[in-house]
Amino acid sequence: MKKINIDKLDCITGGGDTVSGTVIKAFIDVIELFVDAGRGVGSAIRRIAEGNICPLK
């Protein structure tokens, strides 16, 4: 491995402008969470509108 002077350490860049697979997977998981929540709310609204609700007794 090559030794670097302290003056050149300020010039080192990299790694900050790429999107990793973990970030993409987390973004997709959040989208799926919103889709599932919307599906559940939509189903509940439809069941209430149709009067197809299970009794709590």
C-alpha positions, -999 to 999 in steps of 0.1 A, spaced: 0 0 0 12 35 -9 18 60 19 1 94 15 13 127 28 -9 146 52 -13 174 27 -28 150 1 -54 136 25 -76 166 20 -78 158 -18 -93 123 -13 -129 121 -25 -153 93 -35 -180 70 -23 -206 97 -18 -223 100 -52 -234 64 -58 -267 48 -47 -261 14 -31 -284 -16 -33 -294 -12 3 -307 23 -3 -327 11 -33 -342 -18 -13 -352 5 16 -369 29 -8 -388 0 -24 -398 -13 10 -412 21 19 -432 23 -13 -446 -12 -7 -456 -2 28 -476 28 15 -492 6 -12 -502 -20 14 -516 6 37 -536 22 9 -549 -12 -1 -560 -18 35 -577 16 39 -594 12 5 -607 -23 14 -620 -10 48 -638 19 31 -654 -5 5 -665 -29 32 -681 0 53 -699 13 22 -713 -21 13 -723 -29 49 -701 -60 48 -686 -56 83 -681 -84 108 -699 -77 141 -677 -72 172 -699 -94 194 
